[in-house]
C-alpha cells in the first residue's frame, strides 16, 4: 500500500493513545490535487481583480461630484443643474421644470423637491400628464439640456452645461 496522509481528528485531540479509528486517512495525491485547485482559483481571482481595478481606476481614486455620478450620468447632470439653480431662486419663490422628454422632466421635478426646499414647485407635467396651466404660474423656469428660452420674454438668470434657469417676465 502507498503512502497516505494521516490527520488526527480534531475532536479526539485530547487522547494520548488514540486507536487507529481516531485518525483520518487521505488518499495518495490528495494534497497535490488540492494545491492545483487552490492555485487555479487564486489565478482566476487575480485576473478578475485586475480587470475590475483597471475599469474602476478613475472612480476609485476620486469622490463623485454628485450622489448619482457613478449610477446614472444623465441624472447626475440634472442634480448639478438643480444645485446651480438653488442659490438663485429665493426662499418662498415658485419654480417649474422643463426637459426634453417627460421621463427626464419627472426625474428633474422629483429631485427638485429634495434640493430646492423652502421653494414651491409648480409642475408643468406630472407622470406625462400635461399641467402647463399650473406651471405657467411659476416665477422661475428650470430648463434641462437646452439653452433655448422656454417661452418668449423669459430672462436668462443662470446657465451651465447641464441647463439654464430663467425668470418669467409678467406683462
N, C-alpha and C positions, 0 to 999 in steps of 0.2 A: 504494500500500500504506500502511496506517495505521501509527501509532507502535507500536513493540514495546519491551518492557523487555528489556534485554540485560545478562546477568551473565557475568562471566568464570568459566570452570570453575575450581574450587578446585585441581585437580591440575595446572593449567597456569599458575599464578600467576607462576612464575619467568620465563617467556618475555616478553621485551620486545616483540618484533614477532611476535605470535602470528597465525596465519592465522585466517580467519573461522570455521573449524570448531571452534576452541577456545572459542567463545562459545556460550552457551545463550540462545535467544530464547524469551521467554514471550509468549503471545498477548495481544491487547488486552483490558483489563478484568480480567486475572488478579489483580492486586493488590487491586482494588476488591472482587472476589468473595471473596478470602481475608480481607479485613478484615471483611466482613459475617459470614462463618463464625466467625471468631475472636470477634467481638463477641457473636454468638449463644451460643457455647459459654461465654464468660465470664458472660453473663447467667444461663444455666441453672445454672452452678456457684455463682454468688452466691445464687440463690434456694434451692438445696439446702443451702448452708451456713447461711443464715438460718433455715431450717426446723429443721435439726439443732441449732443453737445454742439456739433457743427451747425445744426439747424437753428439752435437757440442761442448761439453765442452772443448776438446783439442784445436780445431781451433779458438774458441772464445778468448782464453786466450793467444794466441801467433800469431805473424805476420808470414805469409807464407814466405818460403825461396825464392820462385820464384813467378812470376805472375800466374803460371799455377798449383801450388801445390794443390789448392782446387778444380780445374776444371778437370785436367787430369794428374794424376801422371806419366803416361808414357811420356807425352810431357814435364813435368817438369824435368825429367831426361835428356832429350835432351837439354833443356835450361841450366841445370847445366853443361853438357858436353861442350857446346859452351863457357860458361863463364870460364871454366877451361882452354880451349884452347886459349882464347883471348889474354892473355899476352905472350903466347909462339910463336904466329905467328907474324912475323914482319910486320910493315906497308908496303904496296905495295907487300906483299907476295901473293902467289896464293895457293888456297886450293880446295880440293874436299871433298865430304862427302860420307860415305857408311853406310848402315844399313842393317838389316836382311831382311826387306821386303820393297817393293817400296813405300808404303804409308808413313812409318816412314822416309825413305830416303828423300822423298819430303818435309815432315814437317821439317826435320833437315836442308835441303837446304834453305827453305824459312826463317826459323828462323835465320839461319846464316847470311843472307843478312842484317838483322837488328842488330845483335850482333857484327859481325866482319866487322865493317865499316873500310874503308881505306885499305881493302884487296880485292883481286879479287877471286870471286867464279867461279870455272870451274866444271859444273855438270857432274856426271858420268851417271846420268839418269835424265829425266825430264818428270814427269807425266807418268812414266812407259816406256818411250821410251829410249832405250839404247844409251847413249852418252859416252861410255868409252873412245873413241878416244880423246874426249875433256878433260875428267877427267885425262887422263894419263899425260897431260902437267903440272899438278899442282905440286907444291913443297911439300905441306903438305897434309896428308890424315887424316880426322877426321872419326873415326870408332865408331859407336854406338853399345852398347850391347855386344860386344865381345872383347876378349883380343888377339885374333889371328892376326898375321900380315896380312894385306890385300893383300900383294904381296911379293914375295921373295926380300930380300935386303932392305926392309923398316926398318928404325931405329926408335925405340920407343923413343919418346920425353917426353910424359906425359901419365899417366894412372890413372884412377879412377874407382869407382864402376859403373859409367854411360857409360864409353867407354875409348877410347885411341886416342892419337894424334901421328902420325908417320911422319917422314921426309923421303921423297922418295930419294933414292940414285941413282944418274945417273951413268951409266957405262962409 
